[in-house]
Amino acid sequence: MKLDYDYLQKKYQFYKNQLLNSTIPFWFPKSYDKEYGGYLLMRDEDGSLLDDDKAVWIQGRAAWVLATLYNTVEKKQEWLEGAKLGYDFLTKYCFDADGQMFFHVTRDGKPIRKRRYFFSETFYVIAAAAYAKASGDEEAAKNARKVFGNCIAYATGEKKLQPKFFDTRPTRGIGVPMIMLNTAQQLRETIGDERCDSWISRWIDEIEKYHVKDDIRCVAEQVAPDGSLIDHIDQRTLNPGHAIEGSWFMMHESKFRNNDKHLLELGCKMLDYMWERGWDKEYGGILYYRDVYNKPVQEYWQDMKFWWPQNEAIISTLLAYTITGDEKYKQWHRKIHDYAYTKFFDKQNGEWYGYLHRDGTIAQPAKGNLFKGPFHLPRQEWYCMKLLEGFLK
C-alpha cells in the first residue's frame, strides 16, 4: 500500500497545532466554572459569554475531551482538574430522582428540561470513564458502568424514558445503535467493561441489517421496524453527516479487530454512499439533509452547512485513506479539509463558526450554545492527530 507520507505528516502537524493552539485555548481555561462546577460554554465568536445555562450533554462532552487530552496527549494538571469539574457537576446535579438525566440546567444545576432520549447519559458514560482512567477514581468507573447499563436498558426498552410520548408510526432510528456503539467503544478503550464487545457486535449488525441500503446506495436515518423504507417526508430524510460519522465508527472497530475486512468494507460503503448524496458539488461541504428519493426536504435548514458533519467527514476520509491507501479518499479528505478550514475556521478568535449558509457565508457567529460546544471539532483534531501520530511512527 502506497501512501503520501508528506501529505500525512503535514496534516499531523496541522491538526496538532489547531487542537492545542487554537481550539482548546478558545474554551479553556476561561470556561471553567469555579463557582458552581462544570463549564460555561455558550459563547460568542470572540469567546464572550452569551448565556450561563448548561446543556448537560455538552458538559459531558467537554469533560470527555479534557480527560482524553490528559490520558493521551499530556499529563497536564489543568486538564485533569478541568475534567473533574465536569464530572462532579454532572454527578451532583444532572440526574433526576428516576435515574434519568436532565438535558438543560441552570448554571447552579437546577433542572430546566428533560428530553425523551438518553444522549446525556451516553456522554456521561464516556466522560466518567475517561475521568476514571485519568484520575484512578473507582467511584467514577463504577458510575460509568452503572449508567452504561441504564443506557442499554433504555435502548432495549427494558427501561422506559420520561416524559412519555406516543408515535403511531413506529420506526427504527440509526441514532441509538450509533451512539451506543461509540459509547461502548470509548468505555472499552478507557476502563473496560465485559459487556462491550457483544453489544458492539449487536449494534453493528442492527445498523448494517436495517439502515445500509446497497440497492439505492444510501444509509437511511429512519426505517420501518422490519428495515423497509417509509415513503413519508420525515422518514425519507437523510442526514449525510450522521451516517458518515457512523462510517468511521465502523472503520475504527475494524482496526480494533485486526483490520476486520467486513467492517472496513461496511464503513467504506457508508462513507461512499453518503458522500455521494451529501457533498455539495457547487459550493463544497457536506449538506445537512437530503431526501432518499431526492425530493424536497421539509426542514428549512436542509441545505445549510453545519460544523459537525464536516468534522465527521474529515475523520472518515482520513481514516479510510490510511487504512485502504485508496487515492479517492485522499482527494476527498483534501476537499473537505480545505473547505472546512477555509469556511468555518475563525482565524482571528480561534475555533469554528457553527452555521453557514449553503454558499459558505456565516449564518450566525456564535461558537457555543445548547447544541454546539467543545466536542466535534476537538474530537476531530485529536482523533486525526493521534491516528497520524501512530501511523507515522
C-alpha positions in Angstrom: 0.0 0.0 0.0 1.5 3.3 -1.1 0.6 6.4 0.9 1.6 10.1 0.6 3.6 10.4 3.8 4.5 14.0 3.1 0.7 14.8 3.0 0.1 12.9 6.2 3.0 14.5 8.0 1.8 18.0 7.2 -1.8 17.1 8.3 -0.4 15.7 11.6 1.4 18.9 12.3 -1.7 21.0 11.3 -4.2 19.1 13.5 -1.9 19.1 16.4 -1.3 22.9 16.1 -5.0 23.6 15.6 -6.1 21.5 18.6 -3.5 22.7 21.1 -3.0 26.3 20.0 -6.5 27.3 18.7 -9.4 25.1 19.6 -8.7 24.1 23.2 -7.4 27.6 24.2 -10.6 29.1 22.9 -12.6 27.2 25.5 -10.3 26.6 28.4 -9.4 27.8 31.0 -12.0 30.6 30.7 -15.0 28.2 30.5 -14.2 26.5 33.8 -17.0 27.4 36.3 -15.0 27.5 39.6 -18.0 28.7 41.5 -20.6 26.0 40.6 -18.7 23.4 38.7 -19.0 22.4 35.1 -18.4 24.7 32.2 -19.7 27.9 30.8 -19.9 27.1 27.1 -22.5 29.3 25.5 -20.0 31.8 23.9 -20.0 34.4 21.1 -17.4 34.4 18.3 -14.9 36.3 20.5 -15.4 34.0 23.4 -17.6 36.3 25.4 -20.4 34.7 27.4 -23.9 34.7 25.8 -25.7 32.6 28.4 -24.8 30.8 31.7 -27.2 27.9 31.3 -25.7 24.5 30.8 -26.5 21.8 28.3 -26.0 18.5 30.1 -24.8 16.5 27.1 -22.2 19.2 26.3 -21.0 19.2 29.8 -20.3 15.5 29.4 -18.7 16.0 26.0 -16.3 18.7 27.4 -15.3 16.6 30.4 -14.6 13.7 28.0 -12.4 16.0 25.8 -10.4 17.2 28.8 -9.9 13.8 30.4 -9.0 12.3 27.0 -6.3 15.0 26.4 -4.9 14.2 29.8 -4.9 10.4 29.1 -3.5 10.6 25.6 -1.7 13.9 24.9 -0.1 15.3 28.1 -0.5 14.8 31.8 -1.5 18.4 32.3 -2.9 19.1 35.7 -5.2 21.8 34.4 -6.9 19.3 32.1 -7.4 16.7 34.9 -8.8 19.3 37.3 -11.0 20.6 34.5 -12.3 17.1 33.8 -13.1 16.7 37.5 -15.1 20.0 37.4 -17.4 18.5 34.7 -17.7 15.0 36.2 -18.5 16.3 39.6 -21.1 18.8 38.3 -22.8 16.1 36.2 -22.9 13.6 39.0 -24.1 16.0 41.7 -26.8 18.0 39.7 -27.8 16.3 36.4 -29.6 13.2 37.4 -33.4 13.2 38.2 -34.8 11.1 41.0 -35.9 8.4 38.5 -32.2 8.0 37.4 -32.7 9.7 34.0 -30.6 12.7 33.3 -31.7 16.2 32.5 -31.0 17.9 29.2 -30.7 21.5 30.2 -29.9 23.0 33.7 -29.2 26.4 35.2 -25.6 27.5 36.0 -26.0 26.2 39.5 -27.5 22.9 38.5 -31.3 23.5 38.8 -33.2 21.4 36.2 -34.9 23.2 33.3 -35.7 20.5 30.8 -35.7 16.7 30.3 -35.9 15.0 26.9 -37.2 11.7 25.8 -33.9 10.4 24.7 -30.8 9.4 26.7 -27.9 11.1 24.9 -27.0 13.0 28.1 -26.4 9.6 29.7 -24.2 8.3 26.9 -21.9 11.3 27.2 -21.9 10.9 31.0 -20.6 7.4 30.5 -17.7 8.4 28.3 -16.8 11.4 30.5 -16.9 9.4 33.7 -14.9 6.5 32.1 -12.2 8.9 30.7 -12.0 10.7 34.0 -11.8 7.4 35.9 -8.8 6.4 33.8 -7.2 9.8 34.3 -7.7 10.0 38.0 -7.9 6.4 39.2 -11.3 7.3 40.8 -13.0 4.0 41.3 -16.4 5.6 42.1 -16.3 7.3 38.7 -15.6 4.0 37.0 -18.4 2.4 38.9 -20.8 5.2 37.9 -19.7 4.9 34.2 -20.5 1.2 34.1 -23.8 1.7 36.0 -25.1 4.4 33.6 -23.9 2.3 30.6 -26.2 -0.4 31.9 -29.0 2.1 32.2 -28.4 3.1 28.5 -28.6 -0.5 27.4 -31.9 -0.8 29.3 -33.2 2.4 27.6 -32.0 1.2 24.2 -33.7 -2.2 24.5 -36.9 -0.8 26.0 -36.4 -2.6 29.3 -36.5 0.9 31.0 -39.0 3.5 29.8 -37.9 7.1 29.3 -39.8 10.0 30.7 -41.6 12.2 29.7 -44.0 9.8 27.9 -44.8 10.2 24.3 -46.5 8.2 21.6 -46.0 7.7 17.9 -48.5 5.7 15.9 -45.9 5.2 13.1 -43.2 3.2 14.7 -39.7 3.5 13.3 -36.2 2.3 13.8 -33.7 5.2 14.0 -30.0 4.8 13.4 -29.2 7.2 16.3 -29.5 4.8 19.1 -27.3 2.0 17.8 -24.8 4.5 16.5 -24.4 6.4 19.8 -24.3 3.2 21.8 -21.7 1.7 19.5 -19.3 4.6 20.1 -20.2 4.8 23.8 -19.2 1.2 24.2 -16.0 1.7 22.2 -15.0 4.6 24.4 -15.8 2.6 27.6 -13.8 -0.4 26.4 -10.8 1.7 25.5 -10.6 3.6 28.8 -11.7 1.4 31.8 -13.1 -1.6 30.1 -16.4 -3.5 30.5 -17.1 -7.1 29.7 -20.4 -6.2 28.1 -18.9 -4.0 25.4 -17.7 -6.5 22.7 -21.0 -8.4 22.4 -23.1 -5.2 22.4 -20.9 -3.5 19.9 -21.4 -6.5 17.5 -25.1 -6.3 18.1 -25.4 -2.6 17.3 -23.2 -3.0 14.2 -25.5 -5.8 13.0 -28.5 -3.6 13.6 -27.1 -0.7 11.5 -26.0 -3.0 8.7 -29.2 -5.1 8.6 -31.7 -2.3 8.8 -30.1 1.0 7.7 -27.5 0.3 5.0 -29.3 0.1 1.6 -27.0 -1.2 -1.0 -29.6 -1.2 -3.8 -30.1 2.6 -3.6 -26.7 3.4 -2.2 -27.7 5.2 1.0 -27.7 4.9 4.8 -31.3 5.5 6.0 -31.7 7.6 9.1 -35.2 6.1 9.8 -36.8 2.9 8.6 -39.8 0.7 9.5 -39.3 -1.9 12.2 -38.5 -4.5 9.5 -36.0 -2.2 7.8 -38.1 -1.2 4.9 -38.2 2.4 3.7 -41.2 4.5 4.8 -42.4 6.8 2.0 -43.3 9.8 4.1 -41.4 13.1 4.3 -40.0 12.7 7.9 -38.8 9.1 7.3 -37.3 9.9 3.9 -35.0 12.5 5.4 -31.3 11.5 5.3 -28.5 13.1 7.4 -25.3 12.5 5.5 -23.0 13.8 8.2 -24.6 11.5 10.8 -24.1 8.4 8.6 -20.5 9.5 7.8 -19.9 9.7 11.5 -21.2 6.1 11.7 -18.9 5.1 8.9 -15.7 5.9 10.9 -17.1 4.1 13.9 -17.2 1.0 11.7 -13.6 1.6 10.4 -12.4 2.2 13.9 -13.8 -1.1 15.0 -12.2 -2.8 12.0 -8.8 -1.5 13.2 -9.6 -2.7 16.7 -10.4 -6.2 15.4 -7.1 -6.5 13.5 -8.3 -4.9 10.3 -11.5 -6.9 10.0 -12.2 -6.9 6.3 -16.0 -6.9 6.5 -16.2 -4.0 8.9 -13.8 -2.0 6.8 -15.9 -2.6 3.7 -19.0 -1.7 5.6 -17.5 1.6 6.8 -16.2 2.5 3.4 -19.6 1.8 1.8 -21.3 4.0 4.3 -18.9 6.8 3.6 -19.1 6.3 -0.2 -22.9 6.3 -0.2 -23.4 9.4 1.9 -20.5 11.4 0.4 -22.2 10.9 -3.0 -25.5 12.2 -1.5 -24.1 14.8 0.9 -21.2 16.5 -0.9 -22.3 19.9 -2.4 -20.8 19.8 -5.9 -21.5 23.5 -6.4 -20.2 25.1 -3.2 -18.4 22.3 -1.4 -19.0 20.9 2.1 -21.5 18.4 3.4 -25.1 19.4 3.2 -27.3 18.9 6.3 -30.3 17.0 5.0 -31.2 15.1 1.8 -34.2 13.0 0.7 -33.9 9.3 0.0 -35.6 9.9 -3.4 -34.1 13.4 -4.0 -37.5 15.0 -3.2 -37.8 18.4 -1.4 -36.8 18.2 2.3 -39.1 19.6 4.9 -36.6 21.4 7.2 -35.7 24.9 6.1 -32.0 24.5 7.1 -31.7 21.4 4.8 -29.1 23.0 2.6 -27.1 24.8 5.3 -23.6 23.7 6.3 -23.3 22.8 10.0 -19.9 22.4 11.5 -20.1 18.9 12.8 -20.8 17.0 9.5 -17.6 18.5 8.2 -15.7 17.2 11.3 -17.0 13.7 10.8 -16.2 13.7 7.1 -12.6 14.8 7.8 -12.1 11.9 10.2 -13.8 9.3 8.0 -12.0 10.2 4.8 -8.6 10.3 6.5 -9.2 7.0 8.3 -10.3 5.4 5.0 -7.2 6.7 3.2 -4.8 5.5 5.9 -6.4 2.0 6.0 -7.0 1.4 2.3 -4.5 3.6 0.5 -7.2 4.4 -2.0 -6.3 7.7 -3.6 -10.0 8.6 -3.8 -10.2 9.0 -0.1 -7.1 11.2 0.0 -8.7 13.5 -2.6 -12.0 13.6 -0.6 -10.1 14.3 2.6 -8.2 17.2 0.9 -11.5 18.6 -0.4 -13.4 18.5 2.9 -10.3 19.7 4.9 -9.7 22.6 2.6 -13.3 23.6 2.5 -13.9 23.4 6.2 -10.8 25.2 7.4 -11.3 27.9 4.8 -15.0 28.5 5.6 -15.6 27.5 9.3 -12.3 28.4 11.0 -12.1 31.8 12.7 -8.5 32.9 12.2 -8.9 35.9 14.5 -10.6 34.3 17.5 -10.0 30.6 17.1 -12.5 27.7 16.9 -15.1 27.3 14.2 -18.3 29.0 13.4 -21.1 26.5 13.7 -23.6 27.5 11.0 -23.0 28.6 7.4 -25.4 29.3 4.6 -25.1 27.0 1.6 -22.7 29.3 -0.2 -20.4 29.4 2.8 -21.3 32.7 4.3 -21.8 32.9 8.0 -25.4 32.5 9.2 -24.7 33.4 12.8 -21.3 33.8 14.6 -21.8 32.1 18.0 -19.3 29.4 18.9 -21.3 27.8 21.7 -25.0 27.1 22.5 -27.2 24.2 23.7 -26.0 22.1 20.8 -22.5 23.3 19.9 -19.6 23.2 22.3 -16.1 21.7 22.6 -16.6 18.2 21.1 -16.9 17.6 17.4 -14.0 19.9 16.4 -11.6 19.0 19.2 -12.5 15.3 18.8 -11.8 15.5 15.1 -8.5 17.3 15.5 -7.5 15.0 18.4 -8.5 11.8 16.5 -6.7 12.8 13.3 -3.6 13.8 15.3 -3.4 10.5 17.2 -4.3 8.5 14.1 -1.4 10.1 12.2 1.0 10.1 15.2 0.6 6.3 15.4 0.8 5.8 11.7 3.9 7.9 11.1 6.0 6.4 14.0 
